[in-house]
Amino acid sequence: MSTSAQRRTSWLILAAFGLALLLLASLRPFAVPDEGRYGEIGRWMWLSGDWLTPRLNGIPFFHKPPYLYWLEALSVGLLGVSELALRLVPALHAGLMLCALYLAARRISSEATARRAVIMLGSSLGFLVGGQYINHDMLVASWIGVAIWCFAFAFMAGDKPHAGLARLGFLACAMGMLSKGLIGFALPGLVMLVWLVWSGQLKKVVYLPWVSGLALFAGVALPWFVLAQRSYPDFFNYMFIGQQFNRYTAAVYNNPQPVWFYLLALALLLFPWLFFALNQWRRVTATTRAADVAMSEPWWKLCWSWLLAILVFFSIPHSKLVGYILPVLPALALLAAMGWQRAMGHRPFERPLFVGLVGVNAALALGIVLNVGAVTRASRTQDLAQVLACAASPSDTVYVSDAYPYDLPLYAQTQRPMVVLNDWPMLRQSAGDGWQRELFEGADFDAQAALVLQPLSVLADVAHTPGHWFAGRSGQALAAQQPGWTLYFKGAGWDLYRSGGDSTAVSAAKSPEAAQHKGLPGCKQQRHK
């Protein structure tokens, strides 16, 4: 087969994995809290027209930069609110990661190795499941990968780095910073530093196009941060010190995990290919014969620098999440492709075994996607949102207190923020790293938006006035104890109450079509499903 025909085949494989990812992305409901939170921030940005300030329930949300929300808002504006429309954003970045791996690997090694690496990454749970998850992780992981590839090829171009490729690296770092903050440029810088020292190329650093590169980085990455700081004077301290430095160094945040957590995470994300990458380490360090090295030594060192530097960086904090380790997948996939060739390349059963393992991965991903909705049904509010969307008016008010339904505004497509009831002065003294803190810390940036945080007594004040709804966890709903509130709908894990004491409410909930003169945009969407 000619080189051009081989490359056409490789691009068709890339396209097939992209289509498979989009198909899987359309088959499951939103996951809470992450997908409900980040999807809703993007929807609200489009609805409000406020492109400067990400808002959760109308309250500023400055945990992360806005790149994800900008793209989610554009996707909602073009395609409407749906699981696929919102997951299109991380899926496209997963595709960027896969394409960058292919283009780099075929330059470093061979077309066959590049294609094998693409198939390994594309068939992994890291790609097929992690690549469709709505949060910032896949976005920053893809730009970190692009930045590392661009800088690496720039340094490998000769005695002096290739200026154009280096500038692309600075641009990718800017996109990484807009995706998730400081790690967008800190991690590529860390990987490059380790690699340049290990490969003896550190002296080339002085020849980077620092002035034009940093100017490009600043022109892309900094304007939003500057505008946000001008509008909210405590913004820098909150985002960079509170949400990034403190979360990295403190032990008080959610998701504490042992130091070996990411080794297990990688075994799952790149199963079973990870084990062939480990074989690559063993074989290369065990021999110096050139015939045993599938790519030149500097590139081999880059892959291991990439993996080990980021693995160690994220293993230090107490708080760990699986998505943090996504940036290492391209390097691991390339090492795994070479490890497979050494271990299995000349065995007669190599091809059927490879195809069989790809099929196993695809079946695992499909099984997870098809079953996750049933497993998480009680924690979601999708059923309740469908009823609310067809029964409520856009001017109605929704109240919550004992838990926060992240996906309710997203599915119902509410037009107003919910009113969140609690003892807020007490929570400021006692709340941990949860949804209450997200809201009251964000409310400190905007006094008008903070009006949605109300005391519990409000529920009794509006109980006998029409146009009010309360959503609460089944068996814990505060409204169940308040005269004037009537159970309207009992869902899998959440209950919906209506103010005004209408005894026919439950039967009316069974026929939302009877209230066609009402309804939120989510009602029309659900009717067509």
NUMARLUM-790571 format. One record per atom (N, C-alpha, C, CB): x, y, z. Coordinates in steps of 0.05 Angstrom, whole numbers, plus 5000, padded with zeros to 4 digits. Glycine has a CB too. Example, Ala and Ser with C-alpha at 12.3 -4.5 7.8 and 13.67 -1.06 7.14 Angstrom:
# residues 2
526448865156/524649105156/526449345156/522649115181/525749555142/527349795143/525850015157/528249885114/
This chain:
# residues 529
501749765000/500050005000/501850255000/498150005025/501150444983/502750694981/502450855006/501950854957/504351045010/504251215034/501751375035/506751405034/500851485012/498451645012/495951485018/498051784984/495951235009/493651055015/493650985045/493750804998/496050935056/496250885085/495251115101/499150815093/495951355093/495051595108/492051635106/496551835098/490951575082/488051595079/486651395098/487151535050/487751155100/486650965119/486751055147/488150695116/489051175155/489351285182/487351505188/492151385186/486951685169/484951895173/482151785175/485152105151/481551575160/478851455162/478551325190/478551235140/480651215201/480551105228/480051325248/483150945234/481451545245/481051775262/478151875261/482952005255/477051895237/474251975234/472351785247/473552015204/472951525244/471151315256/471051345286/472151035248/473451395299/473451435328/471951685336/476251445338/472151895320/470652135325/467752095324/471452355306/466751945304/463951895302/462951715325/463251755275/464651515333/463951345355/463651505381/466051125359/465451695385/465351865409/462752035409/467752045410/462052145386/459552305385/457152135390/459352455359/457151895379/454851715383/454551645413/455251455367/456751575426/456651515455/455751755471/459351415464/456651995462/455952235476/452952305476/457452475465/451552185457/448652245455/446952045470/447852255426/448151845483/446651615493/446151615523/448051365486/447251815537/446951805566/445952085576/449551725580/444652095599/443852345611/446152505623/441652305632/445652755630/447752915642/448552785669/446853205646/451052785675/452052695701/452152935720/454852565698/451552885745/451653095765/453753015786/448853135779/455253215797/454653505793/456053625768/455553645816/458253515758/459953655739/458453735714/462253485732/457253545700/456053615674/453653805678/455153365660/452153765699/449953945705/450954225710/448353855728/453154245726/454254505733/455354655708/456454475754/457254515694/458654655673/456854695648/461154495665/455054495643/453254535621/451354765626/451654285616/450354795650/448555015657/449955285656/447354965685/452455295664/453855555663/454055645633/456655535675/454555455615/454655525587/451955615576/455655295571/449855465584/447155545575/446355815586/445055335585/447055875611/446356135623/447856355610/446856125653/450356305602/451956505588/450556585562/454756405583/449556395547/448156455522/445556595528/447556195506/444056505548/441456625555/441756905565/440056455576/443756965581/444157225593/445557425575/445557205619/447257315557/448857495540/451257605554/447157715530/451857515578/454157605594/456557415588/453457615625/458257505571/460557335562/463057375580/461257395534/462857575598/465157615616/465057445641/465157915624/462657415653/462457295679/461057025677/460957475698/462456805681/461056545683/459256545708/463056305685/456856445706/454956465728/453556185732/452856685723/453456105757/451955875765/449555975781/453655675782/447155915771/444656015783/444656325785/444355895811/445856455766/445956745765/448256855782/443456855775/449756695797/451856785815/454556745801/451756625842/456356935803/459056905791/460356645800/460857135797/461556505781/462956255786/465756275774/461356005774/467656335792/470356385783/472356165791/471356645794/471355915792/473155695798/475055645774/471555435804/474055685750/475655625726/475355855706/474855355713/477255885687/476956085665/474656015647/479556105649/473956185627/471456165613/471456015587/470456425608/473755915578/473855795551/471755585546/476655675546/471455395565/469355185563/466655315561/469454995587/466055515577/463355635577/462755785551/463055815601/464755925541/464456055515/463555855493/466956205507/464955635492/464355445471/461755305476/466655235469/461055245502/458455125508/456255315500/458355055538/456555575506/454555775499/454155785469/455356045510/456255785454/456055785424/454655535414/458755815411/455355305426/454155055418/451155055424/455454815432/450355155447/447555175454/446055365435/447155265483/447355595429/446155785410/445755675383/447856025409/447555505373/447355395346/445655145345/450155325336/445754965366/444554705364/442354665384/446654495368/441954855403/439954815424/441154655447/437554665413/439554625468/440454495492/439954195489/438954605517/442054035490/441953745489/444553635499/441253645460/444453385506/446953255515/449053265494/446352955523/448353205469/450353205447/451453485442/449153085422/449753685442/450653955436/452754045457/448354155436/452253985482/454154075503/456653895504/452754075530/456353635498/458653455498/460353485473/457753175501/459353625453/460853665429/463453815435/459253825408/463453995454/465854155461/468153975471/465154365482/467853815492/470053635499/470653435478/469453495526/468653335463/469153135442/471053245421/466553045430/470553495413/472353615392/475153645403/471253895384/475453695428/478253715439/479453445442/478153855466/477853235448/478952965447/479952895419/476852765457/478452985399/479252945371/481853095365/477153035352/482153335376/484653485373/486953335385/484453765386/486553215408/488753065421/489452825403/487852965449/487552685392/488052455376/489452525350/485352315369/488552745337/489852835312/492752925317/488253055299/493153065339/495853155345/497752915350/495853345370/496752715364/498352475368/499052345342/496752275385/497152315323/497652195298/499752345282/495052165282/499452605280/501352765264/504152765276/500353055262/504252765302/506952755315/508152485312/506752835344/506652275318/507752005318/508751915291/505651805328/507451995270/508451905243/511052045236/506251955222/511552285248/514052415243/516252295261/513852715249/515552215285/517452105304/518251815296/516352105332/516351655287/516851375283/516051295255/515451205303/513651185252/512751085226/509751105224/513650795221/508651075200/505851085196/504450855212/505151065167/505650625212/504450395226/504350445256/506050135220/506450555267/506550605296/504550825302/509350685305/504451035286/502551255291/499651155290/502951475270/499050985271/496350875269/495650695293/495950715243/497550535302/497150365325/496650535350/499450175329/498250755353/497950925376/495151055376/500151145377/494251145352/491651265349/489451065357/491151365321/489650825348/487650615354/487650565384/488150355338/489950545396/490150495425/488850725441/493050465434/489450975434/488251195448/485251215442/489651455442/484651185416/481851225408/479951015418/481651225378/480950775424/479250555434/479250545465/480250295424/480750725478/480950715507/478550845520/483550855516/478150785546/476050915561/476751205566/475650775588/479351275566/480051555569/479051725546/483051575570/478951615522/477851755499/474851725496/479251665473/473851475496/471051425490/469151515513/470651135485/470151525537/468451615560/469451895569/468551415583/472051915575/473152165584/472952385563/475952135593/472952305538/472952505517/470252625512/473852375492/468152535526/465452655522/464452775548/463552445511/466052785568/465152885595/465353185596/466852755617/463253315604/463153605604/464553715628/460253705603/467053775626/468553935645/471054045631/469253765671/472854155646/475154295634/477454105628/476154505653/477353855637/479753685637/480653615609/479153435652/478853535591/479653455564/480653695549/477353315550/479453935554/480254175540/483154245546/478454405546/483754255572/486554335579/488454105572/486654395610/487653855574/489353635567/490153645537/488053365573/488253715520/488853725491/490853955485/486353755475/490454185497/492254415492/494954375504/490954675502/495054235528/497654165539/499153985519/497354025567/497753795508/499053615489/500053755464/497153395481/498353935453/499154085430/501654255436/496854265420/501654385459/503954555467/506454385469/503354695494/506354155482/508753985485/509753895457/508153735502/507953805440/508853725413/510153955398/506453615397/508854185399/509954415384/512754495394/508054655386/513054515421/515654595431/517754375426/515454645462/516954125428/518853905424/519853905395/517553635430/518053935376/518953935348/520554195342/516553925329/519954405356/521554655353/524354605362/520254885368/524754485385/527454435396/528954225379/527254345424/527554035367/528853825352/529453915323/527153585351/528854165316/529154255289/532054315282/527554505284/533854355302/536654415296/537954525321/536854605273/540154675316/541654795338/540055015352/544354905328/538255135337/536455335349/533555255344/536955615336/531755305363/529055225360/527755355336/527455295385/525855215324/524255315301/522355525312/522755095286/522655775303/521155995315/518155965311/522056265304/517355885287/514455855282/513155645299/513955795253/514355415302/513255205319/513255295348/514854945316/515355435357/515455525385/513155725390/518155665391/512555895371/510356085375/507655935376/510256285352/507355725361/504955565363/504755435391/504855345342/507055365402/507155265429/506155465449/509955165436/507155715447/506155935464/503155975461/507756195459/502155955437/499355995432/497755765445/498756005402/498755525443/497355295456/497355325486/498655035448/499555435497/499555485526/497455695534/502355585535/497055895517/495056095522/492255965523/495156315502/491755785504/489155655503/488855475528/488855485477/491055345536/490955185560/490355355585/493555045564/491455585586/490855765609/487955855609/492756005610/486855915586/484055985584/482255745590/483456095557/483355505587/481755265593/481555205622/482955025578/483855225637/483755145665/485755295682/484354855667/486855505673/488555665690/491555605687/487755625718/492955625710/495955625709/497155375698/496955675737/495855145702/497054895692/497154885662/495454655702/495655065649/495655065620/498455135608/493755265609/500055295623/502755345614/504855225634/503255645611/504055175659/505955065678/506754785671/504855075706/504754615663/505454335657/507054305631/502954175655/506454435609/508254425586/511054525594/507154585563/511254735610/513854835618/515354635635/513555095633/513954505653/515254295670/516254065653/513354195691/514553965635/515353745618/517853825600/513053655600/517754055589/519954145572/522554175588/519354415559/522354275613/524754305629/525954035636/524054455656/524353845644/525353575650/526653455626/523153395661/525253475603/526253355578/528853485568/524153365557/528953745569/531253885559/533753825576/530854185557/533353805602/535653735619/536453455614/534853775649/534553265612/535152985608/536552935581/532652815611/535653075561/536653025534/539053215527/534453065513/539853375546/542253545541/541753775522/544453385531/539253885521/538654095502/537954365516/536354015484/538454375542/537454605557/538654875546/538254575586/541054865535/542255115525/540655245502/545055065517/538955085489/537455195467/535255385476/536154965451/534555375502/532355535512/532755835506/532055495542/535255925507/535856215504/535056305476/538756275509/534856115457/534256195429/531256185422/535756005410/529656115442/526756135437/525956415430/525156025461/523856455413/522856725407/521256835431/521156715381/522656895452/521256965477/519557215474/523357015499/520557415461/518957665460/516357625444/520657885446/516557525420/514157485404/512457265416/514957415375/513657055427/512056835438/510456925463/513956605446/511857065481/510357165505/508357375497/512357275525/508857535477/506857735468/504457595457/508057925447/504857375442/502557225432/501057095455/503557005412/502456975474/501256855497/499557065512/503356735516/500757295517/499357505533/496957605517/501257725540/497157645491/494957755476/492557575475/495857805448/492957305477/490757115476/489757055504/491656865462/491657005523/490856895549/489957105569/493156745561/491157345568/490757535591/488357715589/493157695593/487357795566/485157995566/482857935584/484158035538/481857675584/479557615601/480257645630/478557335595/482657555638/483457575666/483557865675/486157435671/484658035657/484858325664/482058445666/486458465643/480258385648/477558495649/476058395673/476058425623/476458145680/475058035704/476158165729/475457735705/478758215731/479858345754/478858635756/482958345753/478558775734/477559055735/474659055744/477759175707/473158855737/470358855745/469958745774/468758685726/471758565782/471458435809/474258445822/470458135806/474658645840/477358695851/478658455865/477258925870/477058275876/478258045890/478557795872/476457975914/478257835846/478257605828/480857455828/477557705800/483157595824/485757465823/486257295848/487957675819/485757415871/486157275896/484457015898/485657455920/481957045889/480156815891/480856595872/477256905886/481356665846/481956455827/484656335830/481656565798/486756495831/489456395831/490456295858/491356605820/489756435879/490556345906/488556145917/490856585925/486056215917/484056045929/483455785914/481456195933/482955815887/482055585872/484255435858/480155685851/486755535858/488855395845/491155325864/489955545821/492355525875/494655475893/493655325918/496055735901/491555425931/490655295956/489555015951/488455455969/488154975928/487154705922/489454505917/485354715898/491754605908/494054435903/495454365929/495954565883/495654555947/497254525971/495754435996/498754775976/493154495998/491654446023/490554166023/489454646026/489854076047/488853806051/485853806060/490453656072/484454036055/481754066065/479654036043/481454336079/480453976019/478553965997/477653685992/479854085971/475553655975/474353395970/476253215955/471753435954/475452955954/476852755938/479752695947/476852835909/480252665972/482952575980/483452295971/483352606011/485752245960/486551985949/489451925956/486051975919/490151665956/492951595962/494751665939/493151285967/497351665944/499351755925/499351585899/502051765937/498551335901/498551155878/495951165862/499050865887/494151355868/491551365856/491651375825/489951605866/493551535815/493551575786/494751335770/495151825779/496251175784/497150925771/494650745765/499150775788/492850725784/490450575780/488650715759/488850545806/488550985760/486951125741/487951085712/486951425747/490551085708/491651045682/491150755672/494651105681/491250565690/490750295683/487950265672/491150105707/486050415682/483250405673/482950575648/481350505695/484050815647/483750995625/484950885599/484851265631/487250745602/488550645578/488850345579/491350775575/486750215590/486749915591/486249805563/484549815610/487649585555/489949455569/492649555559/489749155566/492549775543/494949855529/497149955548/494250075509/496450055571/498450155590/500649955596/497050235616/499949705597/501949505605/504049465583/500449235611/503349525559/505349505537/507249745538/503949485510/506249975548/508050205552/510050135574/506350455560/509250005595/511149925615/513149725604/509649805639/512349555587/514149375573/516249525557/512649175555/515449745545/517249915530/519450025548/515850135516/518750105572/520850195591/522849975597/519550305616/521749735603/523549515611/525449435588/521849275619/524349425564/526049335542/528249545535/524349275517/527549805535/529450005527/531650035548/528050275523/530950015574/533050045594/534649795597/531750115621/533749575586/535149315589/537249275566/533249085589/537249445546/539049395524/539749665511/537749215503/542049675498/542849915484/543049865454/545550005494/542149645445/542249585416/540349765401/541549295411/541349905381/539750085365/537349955353/541450215344/537549705346/535349565333/532949535351/536249285323/533449555377/531249525396/529849785402/532249405422/530750005391/529650265397/527850345373/531850485402/525250385378/523350435356/523450725348/520550365365/524450905364/524751185356/527251295370/522251355364/528251515361/530751615371/530551685400/531651865355/532851685413/532951715442/531651975452/535751705451/532052205440/530752445450/527752425451/531552685433/526552295431/523652275431/522652075452/522652185403/524251865456/523551675477/523651805504/525451425476/525651975508/525952125533/523652325536/528652265535/522752445514/520552635516/518052485527/519952755488/517452255516/515052115524/515152045554/514751855508/517351965564/517551895592/517652145610/520051725597/518952355600/518852615615/516052715617/520652825601/514552695595/511752775594/510152625615/510652735565/510452365615/508852195633/509652245662/509251905626/512252225668/513052225696/512852505709/515952135698/513352715694/513152985705/510353045714/514253195685/508352985696/505553045702/504452855723/503853035677/505352605722/504452405742/505352495770/505552125735/507852565773/508852655799/507452915808/511852695798/507053105789/505853355796/503053325808/505653535771/501453155795/498753115805/498452915828/496953025782/500552765833/500552575855/501152705882/502452345851/502252945882/502953085906/500553185922/504753325900/498553315910/496253415926/494653195938/494453595908/493253255960/491453065972/489053015955/490553156000/487953235943/485553215927/486253115899/484053485925/485052905889/485652785863/483052705849/487552545866/482952765823/480652685806/481752555781/478952925799/480352355771/481352205748/482052375724/479251995740/480352575719/480752745695/483352895695/478552925692/484552945719/486953105720/489252975704/487853145748/489252705702/491552565690/491252525660/491852295703/489052625648/488652595619/490952705602/486052735611/492352915610/494553015592/496652815585/495753255605/497052605601/499252415595/498452205575/500152285621/495952195567/495051965550/496451955523/492051995545/496952185509/498352155483/501152035485/498652425470/502652115505/505351995509/505151705516/506852145531/503251635533/502951345540/502151185516/500851325562/500351285500/499351145476/501651085457/497051295462/503351285453/505651245435/507551035446/507051505430/508151055472/509850845484/508550575482/510450925514/505950565486/504550305485/504650185457/501650335494/504450355437/504550265409/507250135403/503950495389/509350255413/512050135408/512449895426/514250345415/511349895450/511549665467/510049425455/510549725494/507749475443/506249255430/507849135407/503549365420/509149305391/510649205369/512949025378/511849435352/514149095400/516348925410/515348665422/517949085431/513148685436/512148445450/510548265432/510448525473/509048375413/507148215398/507448235368/504348305405/509148415358/509248475329/509848235311/511248675324/511248035321/512047815303/510547555311/515047765304/508547575326/507047335334/504747295315/505947365364/504047045309/502046985288/499247085297/501946695283/498647095323/496047175332/495847475339/495247015356/497947625330/498047915338/495648065328/500548035326/494848035303/492648195292/489948125304/492448165262/489147875305/486547815318/486547895348/485947525316/488747865362/488847955390/488448255392/491447865403/489748405375/489548695375/486648775370/491448825354/485448665349/482648725342/480748645365/481848585316/481348425377/479648325400/479748515423/480548055408/482148625430/482448805452/481049075446/485348855459/481249165422/479749405414/476749365418/480349485384/475849125409/472949065413/472149055442/472348795399/473848945459/473248935488/472949215499/475448775503/474849395491/474649665500/472149805491/477049825491/471449765466/468949885455/466549785470/468649825425/466449525476/464249405491/464049525519/464449105492/466349555532/466449675559/465349955558/469249675570/466250115539/465250395537/462250405532/466750545515/461350235514/458450235508/456850145533/457850045484/457849945547/456449845571/456350065592/457849605582/458450215596/458450425616/456450645608/461250555619/456450725583/454650935574/451750855576/455351015545/451150605568/448350515568/447250475596/448050265552/448950415615/447950345642/448350565663/449450105651/449850765657/450350965677/447851125684/452451165668/445951155665/443551295671/441851165692/441851335646/441650895690/440050755710/441350755738/439650465702/444050745738/445450745764/445151015778/448450685759/445151235762/445051505774/442251625774/446951685759/440251475768/437551585765/436551735789/435551365758/437051635813/436051755838/437452015844/436251565861/439852055834/441352305840/440752525821/444352245840/439552455798/438852655778/436052755781/439352535750/435452975767/432753095768/431453105740/432753375779/432352935722/431352945695/428352895693/432752735677/427252705708/424452645708/422852885719/423752395723/423852995741/422553225753/422653465735/423853295780/424853505722/425153735704/423253725681/428053755693/422653485670/420753455649/417953545657/420653165639/417153475682/414553555692/414553865697/413853405718/416553965710/416654245716/416654415690/419154305732/418154325670/418254485646/415554515632/420254355627/413754325635/411154335622/409054455640/410354065613/409554485666/407554585684/408054865693/407354405708/410554955693/411255215704/411155425682/413955215717/410955675690/411155905672/413956025674/408956115678/414856165654/417556285655/417856465679/418156425630/415756595688/415956785710/415756645738/413756985708/415156385739/415056245764/417756225778/413855955760/417756185804/420156165819/420455875830/420156365843/422855775827/423555505838/425355535862/424955325816/424655395884/426155395909/427455125914/424255475932/429855135925/431154885934/432454955961/433254785913/433054745977/434454796002/436254576011/432354846024/435254326013/436754116025/438853986007/434953896035/438754035982/440753945962/440554125938/440253645954/442554115921/442554295897/442254125872/445154465896/440054165857/439554005832/441054125808/436553985827/443454055804/445154175783/443854155756/447854055783/442553925750/441553885723/438653985719/441653595716/437354075740/434554165737/434254405719/433354225765/435754625723/435554855705/436254785676/437255085715/438154595673/439154525647/436954375631/441654355649/435754175644/433654015630/431054175626/433053765645/430254325647/427754475645/428154735629/426754545673/430654825627/431355075613/429855315626/430655065583/430255325652/428955545667/430055815658/429455515698/428456015661/429156285652/430056475675/426856405637/429756375699/430556535723/432256355741/428056645738/434056485757/435456325777/433656205798/437656495790/434355975808/432855865831/433456025856/433555565834/431656025875/432156135901/433055905920/429556275913/435355945932/436555735948/436355815977/439555685940/434955655992/434255716020/436155566039/431355636026/437155716059/438755586079/439455786101/441355466067/440755696121/441855876142/444555956133/441855736170/444756156116/447256226103/449356336122/446756436082/448656506142/450756586161/451956346176/449456776182/450356146183/451455906195/453255756176/449255736206/452355726151/453955576131/456655706126/452355546106/456755966127/459356096122/461456016143/458956406122/460455926166/462255846187/462855546186/461155926214/461055386175/461355096177/461454946151/459054996193/460655066129/460454906104/463254816094/459155076082/463254566084/465654466073/465954536043/465754156076/467454376029/467954426000/465654305984/470754305991/463354445984/461054345970/459454565956/459254205990/456954495948/455454675932/454754935947/452854545922/454354915973/453655155988/455955355987/453055086018/458455265989/460655445988/460955555960/463255295996/460455405939/460555505912/458755755909/459655295892/456355735921/454455945918/455056195935/451655845925/455656155961/456056395977/458656535972/455856326007/460756385963/463156515955/462856675929/465456315952/461356555911/460756695886/459056945891/459456515866/457156915910/455357145916/456857385927/453257055936/459257335938/460757565949/461757755926/463157465964/461757655902/462557825879/460258005868/463657655857/457757935875/455558075862/453158085882/454657935836/452758315894/450758345915/447958295903/450858615928/447458385878/444858345866/444358045861/444558505840/446257905851/445957615847/445657465873/448357505831/446757575894/446657445920/443857435932/448457585940/441957585920/439257585930/437857315926/437657795916/438957135910/437656865907/438356685931/438656735881/440156775948/440656625973/439056735995/443756635980/436956596003/434956696022/434756516046/432256716008/433656616069/433256456093/431056256089/432756636117/431056056106/429055846104/426155946108/429655626124/425856166122/423256266128/421656356104/423456506147/423056406082/421756486057/419756276048/423856546036/420356026052/418655816042/415755836053/419755536049/415555906079/412855946091/411556196080/413055956121/413156406074/412056656065/410656636039/414256866064/411556456021/410456435994/408656195991/412656435973/408156046012/406755786010/404055805998/406555656037/402656026003/399856055994/399556225970/398156166017/401856295957/401856475934/402456305909/403856705937/400756305889/401256145864/403856235851/398956175845/404956055835/407356125819/409956055832/407356415813/409855875852/412255795866/412455485866/412355905895/414955395863/415455105862/417855045881/416055005834/417754805892/419954715909/420854445900/419054715939/423554415897/424754155889/426554065912/426354175863/426053815921/427653715943/428053415941/426353775970/430053315955/430653025954/428352885968/433252965969/427652655956/425352495967/425752425996/424952235950/423752476012/423852416041/425252626057/425252166045/426452836044/427853046059/426753326052/430753026053/424853336034/423953596024/422753766047/421953556002/423854006050/422854186070/419954266066/424654436071/419154286041/416454366034/414354176045/416054406005/415053926048/413153726058/412153796086/414353446058/413553956101/412854026128/411454296129/415254026146/411054426107/409954696106/407054696096/411654876089/405154806112/402454846102/402355016077/400654966124/400754936058/400455086033/402054976010/401355366038/403954806016/405454665995/404354385990/408554646003/403954315965/402754065957/404553905939/400054115943/404853645945/406453475927/405253475899/406553185939/406853545880/405953555852/406953325836/406853825839/409353235842/410553015827/412652875844/411853115800/412552615845/414452455860/416252315840/413052245879/418752385839/420652275820/422252045832/422452485810/424351965817/425951735826/427551805851/427851655803/428452055853/430052135876/429452405886/432952115870/427752555871/427052825878/424052855877/428453035860/422953035894/420053095893/419653385886/418753025921/417353435873/416653715865/414153795879/416353725834/414254025892/411954135906/411054395893/412554175936/408454455896/407354705885/406054865907/405354655861/406255125907/404955295927/402055325920/406355565928/400455405940/397555455935/395755245945/397155505907/396655015953/395054805965/393054675946/393554915987/393754635921/391954515901/391954205905/392854585872/389754095913/389553805918/389553645893/387153745934/389153765870/389153605845/391853605831/387053725826/393853695846/396453735833/397653475823/398353855853/397453255839/398753005831/397552905805/398552795853/394952905803/393752815778/394352995755/390652795781/394653255760/395353435738/398153375728/395153725747/399853295746/402653245737/402853015718/404353175762/400752835718/400852615699/400152695671/399052395709/399152935668/398253025642/399453305637/395253035639/402053335633/403153595629/402153725603/406153575628/401153575584/400053695560/397653865565/399353475540/396353825588/394053985595/394754275601/392553865619/397354325605/398154595611/399854715589/399754605637/398954685564/400454775541/400755085540/399254675516/398955225554/399155515554/401455595572/396555635564/402555415588/404855475604/407355345591/404455365633/409355315607/411555155597/414155315593/410855025572/416355185599/418955285595/420055165569/420855225619/422255265558/423355155533/423954855535/425855305525/424654755558/425154475561/422754295556/426254425589/420354405559/417954245554/417754175524/415454405563/418154365507/418054305478/420154105471/418454565462/422554125483/424653935476/423953655484/427254015490/422753625508/422053355518/419853235501/421353365547/417953395492/415753285476/416653155450/413753505469/418853245440/419853135415/421752895419/421253345399/422152825444/423952595449/422452335449/425352625477/
